[in-house]
Amino acid sequence: MQTRLGINGAVLMLTAGLSVQTAAACPRESVTATVEKWASVFAENNPDTIVALYSKDAVLWGTLSPTVRSDPAALKAYFVAAFQALPKATVKFGDQLIRVYGDTAIDTGYYTFSYTKDGETKSIPARYSFTFVKDGNDCKIVDHHSSAVPSPPK
């Protein structure tokens, strides 16, 4: 009886330890670091490098796309087209609201894309949401929605 209680107690402790690990799987600090890396990589205008920040089954509905992209080749095609449409593009993040739910984290906020075309600097204010999941030691983007900020109603 005492042995059974000891084994059950050990199993409960291991299970509790796994639960704690899962709950902190993609912490706020990792989300912040991944978003900062996304901004840095975006400024490189390299589709391969930015797509590496997304999970293999990620979904992207980008600011410049009328369609959802749902596989690595489609994500890469989106960024190839985006970097052509927005030469020397950079992004600056504004306010962010990061929430962590178990092994999933969501970052919602706004950012502004800046680029130079025909010698003129232009910008696109946009709103976004990123959903992150733990993948090995990294937080990968599994869902990304971005849309231009609409003009206020008149």
N, C-alpha and C positions, 0 to 999 in steps of 0.2 A: 504494500500500500504506500509506504513512504517512498519507495523507488518510483512508483507511478506518479506520485505528486511531484517528485523532483524532476522527472522527465517532462511532465506537463508544464511545470514552472519554467524549465529551460526553453521549451518550445514557445511558450508565451513571450519570454524575454526576447528570443530571436525574432519572433513575428513583430513585436513592438519595435525592435531595432530596425527592421526592414521598413516598417511604416514610417518611422522618423526619417530614414534615408529618402524614401520616395517623396515625402512631403516637401523636402528641401531640394528636390532634384534639379530644378531650374530656378535658383534664387534670384532675387531682384538685382543683385550685383552682376550676375552673369548676363541677365537680360540687358542691363545698361551697357556692359562691355560689348555685347554682340551688336547692339544698335550703334555704338560708337565705331565699331569695326565696319559695320555695313556702310556708314557714312564715309569712312576713309576709303574703303574699297570702291564705293560708287564713284568717288572722285578720280579713281584711276581709269575709269571708263573701260574696264576689262570684263566682258561678260562671263568668262570662265571663272574668274576670281569671285565675282559676286554670287554666281549660281552655287558655288561651293558652300555658301552660308545657309542654303536651303536644304531641307530634307529631300530624300529621293521622291517622296510622294507629295511634295509641297504643291500648294495651289496659290497662284498669283493672279490678282485682278488689278493690273497696273493703271496708273493715271492716264497713260496714252493708249490703252487697249480697250476695244469694244468687246473683247472676249476674255474668258477665263483661261488661264494657262495652267495645265495640270500634270506636266511631266518635265524632266530636266531639259529636253530638247526645246520644248515650247517656251520655257523660262529663258533659256539662252537666246532664242530668237527674239523674245520681247526685249531683252537688254541690248542686243545688237541693234535693233531698230531704234530703241530709245536713245542710245548713245550717238546714233547717226542724226536723229531728229534734234537732239539737244547737245551740240558740240561742246566739249570741255565742261560738261555738267558737274556741278557740285550740289550738295544738299546740306541744309542747316536745320537741325531739329529745334522745335520750340518746346512748349510744355508737353510733358509726357505723363500718362497715368498708367503705372505698372501695377498689375495685380497678379498674384500667384495663387493657383488652385491645384494643390497636390503636385503632380508632375508636369503641369501645364502652366505657362505664364502668358499673359496678354499685355501688350503695350499699345496704348491708344494715344493719339495726339495729333500734332500738326508739324509739317516741315515745309521748307521752301526750297524748290529747285532753282538754281541759277545756271545760266549758260550764255555763251556768246555766239551770236549768229550774225553774219554780215557786218561785223565790227560793232554790233550793238549788244550790250548786256541786257538780258531779259530774265524774268523770274516767273515761277508758277507756284503760288501758295497752294498747298494740298493738305488733306487730312488723311490719316492712315490708321491701320491696326495691323499689328504683327501678333501672331500666336506662335509661341515657342514650346518645343519639347526637348527633353534631354536625349542626347545621342552620344553615347560614350562620355567623354569629358566635356562635350560642347553642348550649348543650347542652339538648336537648329530652328530655322524658320519653317513652320509647317503650313502657315496660312498668312497671306499678305494681301491686304486690300488697300488701295490708294485711289483717291479721287480729288480732282481740283476743287478748291473751296468755291462754292457758288457765290455769285453776286447777291448782295442783300435784296430782298424784295422792295419794289418801289411803291 
